[in-house]
Amino acid sequence: EVQLVESGGGLVEPGGSLRLSCATSGFTFTNAWMNWVRQAPGKGLEWVGRIKSKTDGGTTDYAAPVKGRFTISRDDSKNTLHLQMNSLETEDTAVYYCTTDRRVEGPTLFYGMGVWGQGTTVTVSS
Amino acid sequence: QSVLTQPPSASGTPGQRVTISCSGSSSNTGINYVYWYQQLPETAPKLLIFRNNQRPSGVPDRFSGSKSGTSASLAISGLRSEDEADYYCASWDNSLSGRVFGGGTKLTVL
């Protein structure tokens, strides 16, 4: 079973830092592009950023509101995705989801954010 | 303000067919694929449609997607009470170099 499990959320003061992790299983993580998506309380979905597979360059892209403050990384040896969040602002308060993106499983190519974790809550408040 | 525009709400009665629109521009939906996601209350979103009109395994054929120009639509036929959810469209924006979502449409089954 394909599974994503986020952790690391919590309460942090404005200006603080937090590191989220997403433990994955059930698919070939090394062949997957991965995203972080967030959802503020009562609001819609907002894409945070993406990291490609190392085979496709391992490059990252970020949404404008988080660029320069957030960093996505991957540890293919542990099948784990990370989101380092610095200089946190109250507007960063949200549930953070990790999702799969384009991925290859044997002869099959999957498109879209096909698998989502359950989310982890980040609250930025003094 | 979302880059992709969706109506905030839609409704229908059981058995009816409803459509949800998603309007973008030449830098996103006009040249890139559109994806649709369903978010049931208090749950993580789920991929409904990928690459404009493809359904992942397990998604009922009551759900269909289409795209024309810079606009896309999600159609749900044979509406059921369990379809009551928020629906989001998404695409890649070449100008922003990022994924963009619509603001979401809350579907109510009357």
Interface residues (C-beta under 8 A of the other chain):
Chain A: N35 V37 G44 L45 E46 W47 G49 R50 D61 Y62 A63 A64 Y97 Y111 G112 M113 G114 W116 G117 Q118 G119
Chain B: S2 Y33 Y35 Y37 Q39 A44 P45 K46 L47 F50 R51 Q54 P56 D86 Y88 A90 L96 S97 G98 R99 V100 F101 G102 G103 G104
